[in-house]
Amino acid sequence: VWSDLFEEAAKLAKLSPDIPRVYVGGGRSSDIFEPAICPDLSQITHRALEQFHNQGMDRLAVLLHANIAQPTLDLLFESIKRFEKLTGCGCQIVVPPPSFAGGMKAIKQLFADTPANERPQGIFVFDNRVLEGVTETLHMLDLQAGQDVGIIVLSHRGIELTDHYEWSRLEIDIIQMGRLAVQILLQQLSEPDQYPCSLMIHPRWIAAQTHTMTQGAQA
């Protein structure tokens, strides 16, 4: 995420451009550097929506967040459109700020201002900072995750989520990402003729109750 700042600091420190480096990112930076270790956000989004589709849901929503760089947003929109074409599902996309207020506004937009037969049955929440506002607003609207609407969260291992539910989630191990970066650097130092590789990280699926719905709520 801080790649531009790192490049500026490297120039101020007069570091050689030949020094091996690996970028560890969340897929939100505006530029693509090689080599890099980052999550495959398009694959992650597709996988979350597929979990809902396998539960029989066809009205879905994705809550991204406004700090994602435009090139990454474009790729995510393309991935969601491909999913819609492949499955016949409808998917609403909301891009709120990554904040409590952003999550509240997004859920009000999806539920309070939408007819009952058009409301999403499943929502993929792209940022844990948005999740707290999502949870609070669902309570205000008397909606329960896993009963009235399915919820899947993109999360990082070791970062605690809001405690109302045991959340169904796609979990990225940020410690593993850092270890891989160090391993690649060590290999580059010992074998300088080998060009460092780039890796896309796939998350671990952790199923709880929030991505399922009762038959009555699905109707």
C-alpha positions in Angstrom: 0.0 0.0 0.0 2.9 2.3 0.8 5.0 1.5 -2.3 5.2 5.1 -3.5 6.5 6.2 -0.1 9.0 3.3 -0.1 10.3 4.3 -3.5 10.8 7.9 -2.4 12.6 6.8 0.8 14.8 4.5 -1.2 15.9 7.4 -3.4 16.6 9.7 -0.4 18.7 6.9 1.1 20.5 6.5 -2.2 19.8 2.8 -2.4 20.8 1.1 -5.6 17.8 0.2 -7.8 19.5 -3.2 -8.2 18.9 -4.1 -4.5 16.4 -7.0 -4.3 13.0 -6.0 -3.0 9.6 -7.7 -2.6 6.4 -5.8 -2.2 3.8 -7.1 0.2 0.4 -5.5 -0.7 -3.3 -5.8 -0.1 -4.2 -5.2 -3.7 -5.0 -1.5 -3.1 -1.9 0.3 -4.5 -2.2 2.3 -7.7 0.9 0.7 -9.3 2.0 -2.8 -9.9 5.5 -3.7 -8.9 7.5 -6.9 -9.5 8.0 -9.0 -7.6 5.0 -8.8 -5.3 3.1 -10.9 -2.8 -0.6 -10.0 -2.6 -4.1 -11.5 -2.4 -5.9 -12.3 -5.6 -8.9 -10.0 -4.9 -10.8 -11.0 -8.1 -10.5 -14.7 -7.2 -11.5 -14.0 -3.6 -14.6 -12.0 -4.6 -15.7 -14.8 -7.0 -15.2 -17.4 -4.4 -17.3 -15.5 -1.8 -20.2 -15.1 -4.4 -19.9 -18.7 -5.3 -20.5 -19.7 -1.7 -23.8 -17.8 -1.7 -24.8 -19.2 -5.1 -24.2 -22.7 -3.9 -26.6 -22.0 -1.0 -29.3 -21.2 -3.7 -29.1 -17.4 -3.4 -29.3 -15.3 -6.6 -29.6 -11.8 -5.3 -26.2 -10.8 -4.0 -24.2 -7.7 -3.1 -20.6 -6.8 -2.6 -19.4 -4.0 -0.3 -16.0 -2.9 -1.5 -14.5 0.3 -0.1 -13.7 3.7 -1.5 -9.9 3.5 -0.8 -9.3 0.8 -3.3 -7.3 2.1 -6.3 -9.2 2.5 -9.5 -7.3 -0.2 -11.5 -8.1 -2.7 -8.8 -11.7 -1.6 -8.7 -12.0 -2.1 -12.4 -10.7 -5.6 -12.2 -13.2 -6.4 -9.4 -16.1 -5.0 -11.4 -15.1 -7.2 -14.3 -14.8 -10.3 -12.1 -18.3 -9.6 -10.7 -19.8 -9.1 -14.1 -18.2 -12.4 -15.3 -19.8 -14.1 -12.3 -23.2 -12.7 -13.1 -23.0 -13.9 -16.7 -21.8 -17.3 -15.6 -24.5 -17.9 -12.9 -27.4 -15.7 -13.8 -27.2 -14.1 -10.4 -27.8 -10.4 -9.9 -25.1 -8.5 -7.9 -25.3 -5.0 -6.5 -22.0 -3.3 -5.9 -21.6 -0.6 -3.3 -18.4 1.3 -2.7 -18.6 2.9 0.8 -15.8 4.5 2.8 -13.9 2.0 4.9 -15.5 3.1 8.2 -18.3 2.4 10.6 -20.4 5.1 8.9 -19.7 3.7 5.5 -21.0 0.3 6.5 -24.2 1.8 8.0 -24.9 3.8 4.9 -24.3 0.9 2.6 -26.7 -1.4 4.4 -29.4 1.3 4.5 -29.0 1.7 0.8 -29.3 -2.0 0.2 -32.3 -2.6 2.5 -34.1 0.5 3.7 -34.4 2.0 0.3 -35.1 -1.3 -1.6 -38.3 -3.3 -2.1 -38.3 -6.6 -0.2 -38.2 -8.8 -3.4 -35.1 -6.9 -4.6 -33.0 -7.0 -1.4 -29.8 -9.0 -1.5 -29.9 -12.5 0.1 -26.1 -12.6 0.5 -23.5 -9.8 1.1 -19.8 -10.1 0.7 -18.2 -7.5 3.1 -14.7 -6.6 1.7 -13.3 -4.8 4.8 -13.6 -5.5 8.5 -13.9 -1.8 9.2 -17.1 -1.7 7.2 -18.4 -4.8 9.0 -19.1 -3.0 12.3 -21.4 -0.5 10.6 -23.0 -3.4 8.7 -23.7 -5.3 11.9 -25.2 -2.3 13.8 -27.5 -1.4 10.9 -28.7 -5.0 10.5 -29.7 -4.9 14.2 -31.5 -1.6 13.7 -33.5 -3.1 10.8 -34.3 -6.3 12.8 -32.3 -8.4 10.4 -30.1 -11.3 11.5 -27.0 -12.5 9.7 -27.5 -16.1 8.7 -31.2 -15.9 9.0 -32.4 -12.9 7.0 -29.3 -12.3 5.0 -26.1 -14.2 4.4 -22.8 -12.5 5.3 -19.2 -13.4 4.3 -16.3 -11.2 5.4 -12.8 -10.8 4.0 -10.5 -10.8 7.0 -6.9 -11.1 8.1 -5.8 -13.8 10.5 -5.3 -12.5 14.0 -7.4 -9.4 13.5 -10.5 -9.7 15.7 -13.9 -9.1 14.1 -17.0 -7.6 15.8 -18.2 -10.1 18.3 -22.0 -10.3 17.5 -21.5 -13.5 15.4 -19.0 -16.2 14.5 -18.5 -14.8 11.0 -18.2 -16.9 7.9 -15.0 -15.5 6.3 -12.3 -15.8 3.8 -9.1 -15.3 5.8 -5.7 -14.1 4.6 -2.6 -14.9 6.7 -0.6 -11.6 6.7 2.2 -13.3 8.7 2.6 -15.9 5.9 2.8 -13.1 3.4 5.7 -11.5 5.3 7.5 -14.8 5.7 7.2 -15.5 2.0 8.7 -12.1 1.2 11.7 -12.7 3.5 12.2 -16.2 1.9 12.2 -14.7 -1.6 14.7 -12.1 -0.5 17.0 -14.6 1.1 16.9 -16.8 -2.0 17.7 -13.8 -4.2 20.7 -12.9 -2.0 22.0 -16.5 -2.2 21.1 -17.0 -5.9 21.4 -13.5 -7.5 21.1 -14.9 -11.0 17.5 -16.1 -10.3 15.0 -13.3 -10.8 12.5 -13.1 -7.8 9.0 -14.4 -8.4 5.6 -12.9 -7.7 2.9 -14.7 -5.7 -0.8 -14.4 -5.4 -2.2 -15.5 -2.1 -5.5 -17.4 -1.9 -7.5 -17.2 1.4 -8.6 -20.0 3.7 -12.4 -20.5 3.7 -13.8 -20.7 7.3 -17.5 -21.6 7.3 -19.7 -20.5 10.2 -23.4 -19.8 10.2 -23.6 -16.3 8.7 -23.3 -17.4 5.0 -26.4 -19.6 5.2 -30.0 -18.6 5.4 -33.3 -20.3 6.4 -35.5 -21.5 3.6 -38.2 -18.9 4.5 -35.7 -16.0 4.2 -34.5 -17.2 0.8 -38.0 -17.2 -0.7 
